[in-house]
């Protein structure tokens, strides 16, 4: 374990890996991205010393290893953001004019692409942390809706107090891209929290509503970081995909995650709500009688994984009871 290097470009970056070789490789990526490594940690059996204080970790680790998982679980909840080497995905560069039939990228080209992706993520984190006073969210809930959703979600958000700590909302609304700006204004009008889009990498902060674009997928990284994937459209019939977002929250946040499925047509979200339920998360729905169209919440209810159902205003009241007083609503 080493540390003590001053921050460059406003960010203290640590590298953490399971071997010295991997640490060196990560260090070269950080340097190639234009930054300096402030701390290096090799995870070994019996590692008990506190980790150095950094603003972000760049990691290369096998998360299936119980010893590694024990260390990273602490980081996921209380530590700084973590960018995994696997998350620096190589995507086709449209400007380069390459096709799938051409020869594979050379190692140097792969490294350059990884360095560019890492540099982008780090620059965005610098800007985010420079103005940020909100803490990282400990609990993340998906607000999922389609037809009639903006009105229902606005009613719910109107009942959420400005001082509710530790929670963030990921609002996934089936919508055309050109309507996204109007949706952001509607949400801001009914909610005292910050309202942010997901067109750039963001740490998930408390007291914030994040709106998802229908144009491209969003990756949810270990440690609570939203990272756009501009070259990857949403799969399936729905954009953005509620199923994909809830599945990501279930994987990362488990029993610290939740979902509320509001009014809408179709069945988007039903399958992933089952996954969230089995991982310990809460699944709530809007009552059919209060919906403009009840297909989405009814589809979730048929899966047998719903913990609570109510109209939007009552959903908000019970949500506040849960997160301020620890009181779960009566189980259906």
CORWOMO-V842893 format. One record per pair of residues at least 4 apart in sequence whose ideal C-beta (glycine too) atoms are under 7 Angstrom apart, sorted by the first residue. I is the first residue (numbers start at 1). J is the second residue. Records with the same first field share a line. If there is no record, write none. Layout:
BEGIN
I: J / J
END
This chain:
BEGIN
1: 41 / 49
2: 39 / 40
3: 38 / 39 / 52
5: 36 / 37 / 38
7: 11 / 12 / 38
8: 35 / 36
9: 34 / 35 / 126
10: 126 / 130
11: 35 / 55 / 56 / 122 / 125 / 126
12: 38 / 54 / 55
13: 30 / 35 / 37 / 38 / 54 / 55 / 56 / 58
14: 38 / 39 / 40 / 41 / 52 / 54 / 57
15: 23 / 26 / 27 / 30 / 37 / 40 / 58
16: 41 / 43 / 57 / 59 / 61
17: 22 / 23 / 26 / 42 / 59 / 60 / 61
18: 22 / 43 / 61 / 62 / 68
19: 23 / 42
20: 24 / 42
21: 25
22: 26 / 60
23: 27 / 40 / 42
24: 28
25: 29
26: 30 / 58 / 60 / 85
27: 31 / 37 / 40
28: 32
29: 33 / 58 / 114 / 115 / 118
30: 35 / 37 / 58
32: 111 / 115
33: 115 / 118 / 119 / 122
34: 119
35: 122
38: 54
39: 52 / 54
41: 51
43: 47 / 61 / 67 / 68 / 71
45: 67
47: 71
54: 80
55: 80 / 129
56: 80 / 81 / 83 / 122 / 125
57: 75 / 80 / 82
58: 83
59: 82 / 84 / 85
60: 85
61: 68 / 72
62: 68
63: 68 / 69 / 72
65: 69
66: 70
68: 72
69: 73
71: 75
72: 76 / 222
73: 77
74: 78 / 79
75: 79 / 82 / 223
76: 222 / 223
77: 138
79: 223
81: 125 / 203 / 223 / 224 / 225
82: 221 / 222 / 223
83: 87 / 118 / 121 / 221
84: 221 / 222
87: 219 / 221 / 227
88: 114 / 117 / 118
90: 105 / 110 / 113
91: 231
92: 98 / 231
93: 98
98: 102
105: 109 / 110
107: 111
108: 112
109: 113
110: 114
111: 115
112: 116
113: 117
114: 118
115: 119
116: 120
117: 121
118: 122
119: 123
120: 124
121: 125 / 201 / 227
122: 126
123: 127
124: 128 / 200 / 201
125: 129 / 201 / 203
126: 130
128: 132 / 202 / 203
132: 205
134: 205 / 206 / 207 / 208
135: 205 / 206
136: 203 / 204 / 205 / 224
137: 166 / 167 / 168 / 204 / 205 / 206 / 224
138: 166 / 256
139: 166 / 167 / 256
140: 168 / 170 / 204 / 249 / 253 / 257
141: 167 / 169 / 257 / 258 / 259 / 260
142: 170 / 172 / 245 / 246 / 249 / 259
143: 153 / 169 / 171 / 260 / 262
144: 172 / 242 / 246 / 259 / 260 / 261 / 262 / 269
145: 149 / 152 / 153 / 173 / 262 / 263 / 264
146: 174 / 264 / 265 / 266 / 296
147: 263 / 264 / 265 / 292 / 293
148: 152 / 263 / 264 / 291 / 292 / 293
149: 153 / 173 / 262 / 263 / 264
150: 154 / 173 / 183 / 186
151: 155
152: 156 / 262 / 263 / 286 / 312
153: 157 / 171 / 262
154: 158 / 186 / 190
155: 312 / 313
156: 312 / 315 / 316
157: 187 / 190 / 191
158: 190
159: 313 / 316 / 317
160: 164 / 191 / 316 / 319 / 320
161: 320
162: 192 / 193
164: 207 / 320 / 323 / 324
165: 206
166: 206
167: 206 / 323
168: 204 / 205 / 206 / 208 / 210
169: 209 / 210
170: 210 / 212 / 245 / 249
171: 187 / 209 / 210 / 211 / 212
172: 212 / 240 / 242 / 245
173: 183
174: 238 / 239 / 264
175: 179 / 180 / 183 / 214
176: 214
177: 213 / 214 / 215
179: 183
180: 184 / 211 / 213
181: 185
182: 186
183: 187 / 211
184: 188 / 195 / 197 / 211
185: 189
186: 190
187: 191 / 195 / 209
188: 195
191: 195 / 209
193: 207 / 208 / 209
194: 207 / 208
195: 209 / 211
196: 202 / 208 / 210
197: 211 / 213
198: 202 / 210 / 211 / 212 / 213 / 218 / 226 / 228
199: 213 / 228
200: 228
201: 225 / 226 / 227 / 228
202: 226
203: 224 / 225
204: 224 / 225 / 226
210: 226
212: 218 / 240 / 245
213: 240
214: 234 / 239 / 240
216: 228 / 229 / 230 / 232 / 233
217: 229 / 232 / 233 / 234 / 244
218: 226 / 227 / 228 / 229
219: 227 / 229
220: 226 / 248 / 249 / 252
221: 225 / 227
222: 252
234: 239 / 240 / 241 / 244
235: 241
236: 241
238: 242 / 266 / 268
240: 245
241: 245 / 268
242: 246 / 268 / 269
243: 247 / 268 / 269 / 271 / 272
244: 248
245: 249
246: 250 / 259 / 269 / 272 / 273 / 276
247: 251 / 272 / 275
248: 252
249: 253 / 257 / 276
250: 254 / 257 / 272 / 275 / 276 / 279 / 281
253: 257 / 281
254: 279 / 280 / 281
255: 279 / 280 / 281
257: 276 / 281
258: 281 / 282
259: 269 / 273 / 276 / 283
260: 284 / 315
261: 269 / 273 / 285 / 286 / 296 / 297 / 300
262: 286
263: 286 / 291 / 292 / 293 / 294 / 296
264: 293 / 295 / 296
265: 293 / 295 / 296
266: 295 / 296
267: 295 / 296 / 299
268: 296
269: 273 / 296 / 300
270: 299 / 300 / 303
272: 276
273: 277 / 283 / 300 / 303 / 305
274: 278 / 303 / 305
275: 279
276: 281 / 283
277: 281 / 283 / 305
282: 307
283: 300 / 305 / 306 / 307
284: 306 / 307 / 308 / 309 / 315
285: 297 / 300 / 301 / 306 / 309
286: 290 / 291 / 297 / 311 / 312 / 315
287: 309 / 310 / 311
288: 294 / 297 / 298
290: 311 / 312
291: 297
294: 298
295: 299
296: 300
297: 301
298: 302
300: 305 / 306
301: 306
306: 332
307: 331 / 332
308: 318 / 329 / 332
309: 332
310: 314 / 315 / 318
311: 315
312: 316
313: 317
314: 318
315: 319
316: 320
317: 321
318: 322 / 329
319: 323
320: 324
321: 325 / 327
322: 326 / 327 / 328
END
